[in-house]
Amino acid sequence: MYLLDSDVFIDAKNRHYGFDIVPAFWDWLSQAHDDGRVFTVDRCAQEVLAGGDELSDWMRAQAPSFAIKPSADDQAALQTVSRWAVSSNYRQGAAAAFLSAGDYFLVAQALSRGYTVVTQEEPAPMSQKKIKIPDACNAVGVQWMSPFSMLRLEGARFNL
């Protein structure tokens, strides 16, 4: 099962899968959720909803279960990711920014549930200024992949 980062939705809308170009992509995401395979976390959904555009309208139309809210079951994972972020070689501001964003919840809730994170971000293990999602995933043992890898692995097809 997959947890999608907000950048997956935003980049898809702005580039490869605009609603007017590839509506099947958006239908596939909804269907994959209905099949129990694709989700996001509430904090990432909130980032999308803040856009006030066609994408936020789409997110608002999804089933409430599409955006997973943190629960008591996530507390140990949230602590694990938090401890890693503040004890790593990142600048204090980087850890604070990470812990206040949806990225933190995305990685922790994936850890808690055994899901794979889907993100556009690339690892930057030498960075000290910003914690990248793939680096956080690698540090705590969460699998991650790009949206294209997820689509290929799932056998998604958008044919005319």
Backbone hydrogen bonds, N-H to C=O, Kabsch-Sander energy under -0.5 kcal/mol:
donor,donor_aa,acceptor,acceptor_aa,energy
2,Y,37,R,-2.9
3,L,116,T,-2.7
4,L,2,Y,-0.5
4,L,39,F,-2.8
5,D,118,V,-2.6
8,V,5,D,-1.3
9,F,5,D,-0.9
10,I,6,S,-2.4
11,D,7,D,-2.6
12,A,8,V,-1.8
13,K,9,F,-2.3
14,N,10,I,-2.2
15,R,11,D,-1.9
17,Y,12,A,-1.9
18,G,15,R,-0.7
21,I,18,G,-1.4
22,V,18,G,-2.8
25,F,22,V,-1.5
26,W,22,V,-0.7
27,D,23,P,-2.0
28,W,24,A,-2.6
29,L,25,F,-2.3
30,S,26,W,-2.0
31,Q,27,D,-2.6
32,A,28,W,-3.3
33,H,29,L,-2.0
34,D,30,S,-2.4
35,D,31,Q,-1.9
36,G,33,H,-2.4
37,R,32,A,-3.1
38,V,32,A,-0.8
39,F,2,Y,-1.8
40,T,66,F,-2.5
42,D,68,I,-2.7
44,C,41,V,-0.5
45,A,41,V,-2.4
46,Q,42,D,-2.4
47,E,43,R,-1.4
48,V,44,C,-1.8
49,L,45,A,-2.8
50,A,46,Q,-1.5
51,G,48,V,-1.7
52,G,49,L,-1.2
57,D,53,D,-2.1
58,W,54,E,-2.1
59,M,55,L,-2.7
60,R,56,S,-2.5
61,A,57,D,-1.3
62,Q,58,W,-0.5
62,Q,59,M,-1.4
66,F,63,A,-2.3
67,A,64,P,-0.9
68,I,40,T,-2.9
68,I,66,F,-0.7
74,D,71,S,-1.8
75,Q,72,A,-1.4
78,L,74,D,-2.8
79,Q,75,Q,-2.3
80,T,76,A,-2.2
81,V,77,A,-2.6
82,S,78,L,-2.3
83,R,79,Q,-2.9
84,W,80,T,-2.1
85,A,81,V,-2.5
86,V,82,S,-2.3
87,S,83,R,-1.6
88,S,84,W,-1.0
91,R,128,Q,-2.9
94,A,91,R,-0.9
95,A,91,R,-1.8
96,A,92,Q,-2.3
97,A,93,G,-2.5
98,F,94,A,-2.4
99,L,95,A,-2.6
100,S,96,A,-1.1
101,A,98,F,-1.3
104,Y,98,F,-0.9
104,Y,101,A,-0.8
105,F,101,A,-0.8
106,L,102,G,-2.7
107,V,103,D,-2.4
108,A,104,Y,-2.4
109,Q,105,F,-2.9
110,A,106,L,-1.6
111,L,107,V,-2.3
112,S,108,A,-2.6
113,R,109,Q,-1.8
114,G,110,A,-1.8
115,Y,110,A,-1.5
116,T,1,M,-2.9
117,V,143,Q,-2.5
118,V,3,L,-2.7
119,T,117,V,-0.5
119,T,145,M,-2.2
127,S,124,A,-2.1
132,K,130,K,-0.7
136,A,132,K,-2.1
137,C,133,I,-2.9
138,N,134,P,-2.7
139,A,135,D,-2.1
140,V,136,A,-1.6
141,G,137,C,-1.0
142,V,137,C,-2.7
145,M,117,V,-2.1
150,M,146,S,-2.1
151,L,147,P,-2.7
152,R,148,F,-2.4
153,L,149,S,-2.8
154,E,150,M,-2.5
155,G,151,L,-0.6
155,G,152,R,-0.9
156,A,151,L,-2.4
159,N,157,R,-0.5
